[in-house]
Amino acid sequence: MSKSYLLRQLPAVHDVVKDISSEVSGKPEKEITRAVQDAIKHWRNNILKDHHAIDLKTDIRSLVKNSAKSKLAHPTDQIRSLINASGIVIHTNLGRSRLSEKSVERMSETARMYSNLEYNLEEGKRGSRHDLTEDLIKQVTGAEAAMVVNNNAAAVYLILKALAKNKEVIVSRGELVEIGGSFRVSSIMEESGAELREVGTTNKTHFFDYEGAITDKTGMIMKVHTSNFKVIGFTKEVSSSELMLLKKDNPELIIYEDLGSGALYPFQSEGIGDEPLISSVINKGLDVVSFSGDKLLGGPQAGIIAGKKNIIDILKKHQLARVLRVDKFTIAALNETLQSYMNEDYTEIPTVRDILKTPDEIREVVWRLKRKVEDHPSFIIRILEEFSQVGGGTMPDVKLPTFCLGIKHPKGAEYLARAFRNYQTPIIVRIKEEEVLLDFRTISEEELLTVEDAIRSID
Ligand SMILES: *Cc1c(COP(=O)(O)O)cnc(C)c1O
């Protein structure tokens, strides 16, 4: 009964348009009408879904008005900045890595001015954009040669297409992964025209499996980092250094490893995960490796390819390299990120900094905020020990000890999470057992005031 009562309170579109048009002056009538229609639809859905959460005395017309005004001020169908309080550092849905301040500055300067993107300043003539990234990548990875493409999926595609088209590529069945729902090794292989030759089983693949699968049609052995899952128990995989032994009898064979995330910082020696350093993989003498720019590396979206010079030369010359090339902003941001690694200024890189934050540092911040907001009339607020995640399909079994602000609200956790999401700077939280958790690992110092304001403004 209360449901139909609430539905009847939904206002007519033209009434709300009339109400708010003077307050949102400057917006075209069409845009206002669309925002009001969306707001009415939104509140109708809310009533249908969970009318118990809405007080019968609520003024539905002003809710609709506020939603429409907020939508006009902060369109949700355009890209918006938000605060990630989920504690997942590399959150693929929230844009993966934040960039360092230096990267951001370099990007905006590159946007504002002309640049030497494809211009050789020494010779005063046309240059190549590859030259702007190659040296830095070579220095931080120890590779002979390197190049950058749009993302790691593009890198995998280019490598398979340019080096293994119409040939067989041997992959362990334990490594035929799907990442993020849209990247499947087997599908990308099919697209590239390379033929997949599966060996071994899901949990065990031996050296002799690879060895026995090599024929004169074999072009490559591909190893894939099983980023987002772990096979535990009765398992066996063959390391890339063992695979290198196969080159003795098959000198033409290309050994390629898709490293997925690829660490340039030794997280492993800090006791965080077992991600190998890219330089140590390159050091084994593999022909080619690829990894993402915006996962553990903490840079812009990019696919970095590093390896033997003769291999990289083939890739650079392939037509697809032009199709998959990166723009000047990516190059600017990547330059600065890699420069931070070169200078060993690791904490300039937000992704690295946030993964390395200690529970003590985080607790100090949560305490400070809790003291400021604990008098909130309708919240029950506490501090609790929890775990953050690295995210980005990286180190799925690693739990980073952290501290969270736990907030309970009489209207429930879903209501509260939505209120945080609808704040002018949306705040993305996590919910655990009817409690909203704000994980301060992924909230930066500059964002604290906004979080405090949001907590105060929600009732
Ligand atoms: C993430 C990942 C990819 C895809 O990389 P993008 O940069 O997201 O395109 C490919 N392979 C592995 C193993 C990955 O972990």
PDBQT file of the ligand as one rigid body, heavy atoms in Angstrom, charges set to zero:
ROOT
HETATM    1  C1  LIG A 501      45.806  -7.486 -17.190  1.00  0.00    +0.000 C 
HETATM    2  C2  LIG A 501      46.385  -8.516 -18.072  1.00  0.00    +0.000 A 
HETATM    3  C3  LIG A 501      46.294  -8.398 -19.467  1.00  0.00    +0.000 A 
HETATM    4  C4  LIG A 501      45.584  -7.248 -20.120  1.00  0.00    +0.000 C 
HETATM    5  O1  LIG A 501      46.290  -6.060 -19.884  1.00  0.00    +0.000 OA
HETATM    6  P1  LIG A 501      45.592  -4.642 -20.181  1.00  0.00    +0.000 P 
HETATM    7  O2  LIG A 501      46.686  -3.659 -19.944  1.00  0.00    +0.000 OA
HETATM    8  O3  LIG A 501      44.452  -4.531 -19.243  1.00  0.00    +0.000 OA
HETATM    9  O4  LIG A 501      45.148  -4.678 -21.594  1.00  0.00    +0.000 OA
HETATM   10  C5  LIG A 501      46.861  -9.385 -20.236  1.00  0.00    +0.000 A 
HETATM   11  N1  LIG A 501      47.476 -10.446 -19.684  1.00  0.00    +0.000 NA
HETATM   12  C6  LIG A 501      47.580 -10.596 -18.340  1.00  0.00    +0.000 A 
HETATM   13  C7  LIG A 501      48.265 -11.812 -17.791  1.00  0.00    +0.000 C 
HETATM   14  C8  LIG A 501      47.051  -9.631 -17.492  1.00  0.00    +0.000 A 
HETATM   15  O5  LIG A 501      47.147  -9.775 -16.162  1.00  0.00    +0.000 OA
ENDROOT
TORSDOF 0
